[in-house]
Structures are given as C-alpha cells and as structure tokens.
Amino acid sequence: MKPHNPNRVPTDVYLSFVSSLFGNRMTLVAGVVVHVVAFLAVALKTSSPFYVVLSLGFLAVFAGRMVTFRMFDKVDKPTLSRDQIEHWETVYVIGAASTAAILGIGSGYAIFFLQDPFAELACIAVTMASMVSVVGRNYGSQKAIDLQTLACCLPMIICSLMALDFYRAILSAFLIPFGLTTRAMANGVREFLYENVIARRQISMIADRFDTALNNMPHGLVMVDPENRIQVINRKACDLLKIGDPDRLKERDLGAVLRYGARYSFMDSTQPELILRQMTHVAEGKLSRTLIHFPEDLSLEFSASRRADGGAVLIFEDVSSRVKAEQKILHMVRFDALTGLPNREYFSHLVQDYLGKHPKKRGPVGFMVLDIDEFKHVNDMRGHITGDRLLCAIAARIAKQAGKAIVGRLMGDQFILFFPHAKDMAALDAEIHRFHESIQGNYEADDVTFLVSLSAGFAILESDAFAMEEWSIKADLALFESKSKQRGGIAGFEREMDGRYIEQQKLKADLREAIGKHGLSIAYQPMFKADGTRIECAEALARWVHPEKGAIPPDVFIRLAEEMGIISEITRFILMKACADCMSWPDHIAVSVNLSARDLRDADILAVVSEALEASGLEPARLHLEITESCLIDEPAAVRAILAELRARGITIAIDDFGTGFSSLSYLDTLPLDIVKIDRSFLRNIVEDGRRLKLLRGTVNLARELGLKIVTEGVETTEQLALLNKYRATDLVQGYVFSPAVPAQNIAILSQSLSRRTAPRRRPKVA
C-alpha cells in the first residue's frame, strides 16, 4: 500500500498529509534563527557580505511562509478539492525548497569561494541538520523531500567538484547516498503513516458498521468475560431487559446489572440468577435454548455460546407474540370454543394429570355425564344463536356449582365431570346429587327465561380402578337409564346395567340380521268410518318375532333401529310390502306407512316411494304417508320440500300423534297435510272430563277449518265412539273398538264382511 502517486491516495488522506506540512511551526522559527545566526557568524568571521544577504533571504522566505501558513489556516479544508489541495502543497514546496536552496548555496559558496574551515564547517553542519529535519517535517510531500534534498546537496556537490580537490570530491560523492537515504526515510515514514491512516479508517468503518448492526439487530446481545463482566451489549438488550444505557454498563457484572439495574417494578428476585444459570446451561450445551417469562407479558428466548477465553455470548429475542399465539392455539385445541370448557381430550388429560399427582391418595372418585333435556326444541323455536347462549349459561352454572370437580364439554348438549377423591362413597353420592339438583331450574338467554332440566348418569369407583373409556361407557349407561325413566332424572351405575347393555347390543345384532334376512312381518290396523260401516285405510305396523325371545314390542326394536341408523331399511321393506298387499284389497281401501325422521333427512325417500308404487302398480292416491313432529325438528325447510313433492305426486300426507309435541298447531298451517291423526292421549277421560272433550272438539274444528281430514287413534270403548259420533269429532276411527291389527289377508275379509252386513235387504212381495 504505497502512495507513490498522490492521485492514488484518497483525498481525505492527501489532505491530512498536506495539512501536516503546515503544522509544527515552532520548528520553522527555531530553524530560521539557527540559519541566520550561523550565516551571520560566517559573515563576521570571513567579512563576507554575501552571507548577510543570505541571512536576509532566510528572513524574507520565512516571512512569506508564515503568511501562507496563516492563509492555509483560514481555508475551509473539508471543502477543498484535490486540485486545491495540490495547489497548497506546491505553495509549501516552494517555500521549503527556497530555504533549502539558500542553505545549499551558502555551503557551496563556503567550499569553493571562501575555503575557510569555520565557514565550511558552520554552513555544512547547519545544512546537514536541516536535511535531517526534512524527514520529520516534510514526509507528507514527496515533492518537498526531493526538491529540498536537491536544493541542499546539489550546490555542495558542484562546488566540491569545481574546487578540483580529490578528497573534497570523494566527500561530496557521499552526499548522493545521503540524499537518497533521506528521501527513502521520508517515504518510509509517509508510507507507514499512510497504511496506519488507512487501517484506522477501515477499523473505524468496521466499528461503525458493527455498531450500527449491533444496535439495529432485532435480538438482544450481551458478551461477557469469564468473570461475567459485560464487554459488549447492544441497545436492544438494554431495552428488553430495561437496564439503562449501554455505555454505562461495560465492565460491570451482568448479575449485578440484572439484579439491581432492571426497572421491572415487580421482577422476581430470583430472575437474575435464573437467567445466568440458564445461560450457563445453554453455553455448556445442556440446553439448546431456554424461554424465560418476565413481568408485563414479556417472554424472552435465550441462547448462548461459550468463547475460547471462558466468556460467553448471550443472544435473546422477544417472542411474546409467538408465545401468545401458541397459547391461543393451545387453548383452541384444548378448550371448547363456545363454552370455554375443556374438550373431551383435554378433560381426559386433566383427569389423568390429577390422578398422576395424587398416586397415593385413597378414596372414591366420581364420573358423571349430563344431558340437557329437549335442547333441540330450543334451537327449533328460538334459533341456534339463542340456543348457543343458553348453552353457555348452562355451562357457566355447571362450572360454578362443580366446586373442585373437573368439568368438560362432551359434545353437543352433553357435559362430563370428574369428582376428585372423597371421604367415602356415601359422601360422594350425596355431593353428586346435590350438584345435579343445583343446576336444574331457570336460565336466561336473550331476555327469555328457559326452564331447563338435565338428565344425569354417574359412576362411583375407587381411583385405582379408573379407566376413562370404560367408565365413560358406564356413566352413559346410567344416563340412558335415567332418561328412560323421567326427564331431569339422575341414576348411578349398577352392575345390572352392564348386563342390560350387553343384552341390548345382542338384540341390535339380531335385529340387523332379521332385517337382512327379511325376518320382519307386517300387521295392519284398519281405519273405519265413524259409523263402522266401511274400512277406508289400514296402517302398516312392523312386527318382529325373535326366535328366542318371542315378539319384540315395536317401540323397542324401532328405537334400536333408529339408534343403529337402519330405520330406513325397515321403511323400505314396509313400503314395498304394504303397497303389494294393498293391491290385494278392494280398490277403496288405502294403506298408510309411517316415515321416520331419518327417512326425511334427504331426498332418497322420493326414489324409494316411487320404486314401491311402480313395483306394485298401486295408485299414488291409495298410499298414505304418516310423519310425526319429531321429523320436523332438524332441517324443517328440507322436510317441507320433500313432503310437498310427495303430495304433488298424488300421495296423501298425514301428521301422526298430533297434539303430543310443542308446536303442532303451527304445523297445520305450514305443512302440506291432508290428514290429522289425533293422538290417543286426547281421548283419555273424555267421557268423564268435559274439559278434555272440549279440547278435542276445538282441535278437530281447527283442523276442519283448514280443510283437513280427521283420524282418531286409540278408540277403545263404545262410550268414546258414541261421543265422537255425537259431536261429529272424527272422520275415521282407528282402535280396538272396531279391530286390532290383523294380517294383510284379513283386511279383505273384514271389508267383505262389512259389505254383506250393510247391504240392503230385499223386501218380500205382498200378495
């Protein structure tokens, strides 16, 4: 890195070299004094006026140089161009070379003209001394070195040769290597300083860049020595740890800074030791990284690396947003979004965690399943938004009343609870019953008060026998038991329930086999005109005779089929068989088939009905399809569309069990109906209770106003039949008063019997 050419030197370095020429002016003052005194002494010794002139020349050149020095001082140096800097270098070189030329001329004049030993010694000594100072003062300009060396040495060499003295000539020849050495020394000083200036400049640039990068990096960084004293710390680290200005922290103990310098108002006193301990573990490879939580929701993730000298570099970043996002995701995974209760999986984890933390604790624990009774009707009447708010209100009360119990949402409108260790089974049983009673009652949602009951099933057992899936099934069995008895009831698991459950599962398997092998049969209950003179229709009723258990009640195996999801297979069987059987009856008799809620969930029933009619050749008008209110709870709009399509094809639509639901009256107007079948519950005590008779008559009148035909179910006695006929409260009668359910062939026989009974008798002729 040799600045042979000033043009290769950066401008700022070139300016610094030129500026150095105009500095240290006291050496110039001392030099001019020595020069003038020495030359005046020579003039006095030799009586030569020439040296007086040279002394005046020294003074004149010095004065001129001082003027140029002052002018240079006033220049705004950072604004100087390279050409202007070179101009000032030339100004300096002229002054310096002029001084050197006077010295060289004085020395040469003493050698050639005076030939006085004192004069030669004085002049040459002063000149050589000035040559030595050239290196220290003028290294910044190669031109100044070269010109001053020539100006000093050349006159002495020429005059020594002109004196024709062999020995003088030899001495003068030594001035050549002296001058070259002086020049080389000055160049060496200049190159050395140039390299240092460039190196310092690069170091400063690197330091600035490092400082910029260090203080703009998104991570906090702390470098400590083996004694944990801070060597480097960036601003981000100070901001995250709130420990003040970085410049004040160097060489201070990191632990002390964290302990006493952090501005967290309630920072744990163990936090500094924790950070240092974790940092040591990370640096030693015991941990890859560590996460430490600070006050004010700050989470910092630390990593460290050990340095060769025993110190360490600690790097950390603010991961608060990531931690919050992870916590939110974890909460979403673990908790139900609607109620905020643990979901089934996390509930299981909480229970196992509790049991794992109390392995030696003895005493019974409880497992409970809750089911909200008739919750679907809330969604149907008030909408799902109100239903969700009611569900949240119920969940909140359950969580509040649960006490130490662990609560979770099982699914839909079901909840699950785990009761921790109790003193004995009796105490736990009492606690479970108290809890169940406390959650019954009124709930508010959308300014509406709902009377809510919850059915419950529970199991109590010793904690060492707990198995989540097994006891969940046992609690479900107990829940099923309580719901089968009454709404809002509670039942504990008993061993007999296991047997009933196994028996039920076997019965389901047998039912599936019976359906697959066409093991079901059909009986038909006729519907008579109110006066009993004619059969208008017959309702197809499924029958199942189990090979071992005998006849299974329809309400039992139909419910099982609905639970198993195979009710549509039974519907298909009944439709195909009923339509075929109806073709063997008189043309005025129709057949009625019940449809389940599952049948009406999609449009497949349309294809099944069409297939049955086409296969049998039955006219659509002779097929009646009965639905119950339960069919309309889920997706009522889709059900209405299917019923409208069936009715458009000529099929008669009837609503069965009318009056047993919550909103039956509204269905009379909104559904595409032809027939209303009055439920048998309306006939109870109508002979003795006038109010019930009025209720029946009002319902019938309302249906007739809407143009609907009336079928009354469950007519058992002649007294009931008489009242119905007296008030014209029915069109058709279905019940034991006329006939129970009979095989298909009996319908035709009954019809023929009625026809013969009601046929007009021929009068005898009068003679």
Disulfide bonds with the S-S distance in Angstrom:
none
